[in-house]
């Protein structure tokens, strides 16, 4: 006993639909991550590099951020 030829096509169609759905979900997730604002630590580095904050302020804020992340 086995699957009828029509049964194999149905199984194949379900597999293709599932693969497309997974691919679409991955695509949406990657696009969402790409549009997220830069993380706070990167923003601090940019502020330090542009001279908006000094080294002491950079270290203070970075320590605070790292405490909250863990």
C-alpha positions, 0 to 999 in steps of 0.5 A, spaced: 500 500 500 502 506 498 500 513 496 496 514 490 499 518 484 495 524 486 497 524 493 504 525 492 502 531 488 498 534 494 504 532 498 509 536 494 504 542 493 504 542 501 511 542 501 512 548 496 507 552 500 510 551 506 517 553 503 514 559 500 511 561 507 518 560 511 522 564 506 517 569 506 517 570 514 525 570 514 525 575 508 520 580 513 524 578 519 531 580 515 527 587 512 525 588 519 532 588 522 535 592 517 530 598 518 531 598 526 535 604 528 542 603 530 543 600 537 545 605 543 552 603 543 553 605 536 550 612 537 554 613 543 560 611 539 558 616 533 557 622 539 564 621 541 567 621 534 563 627 532 565 631 539 558 631 542 560 627 548 567 626 552 571 620 554 568 620 561 561 621 558 562 615 553 564 611 559 559 612 564 553 612 558 556 605 556 557 602 563 549 604 564 547 601 557 551 594 558 548 594 565 541 594 563 542 589 557 545 584 561 
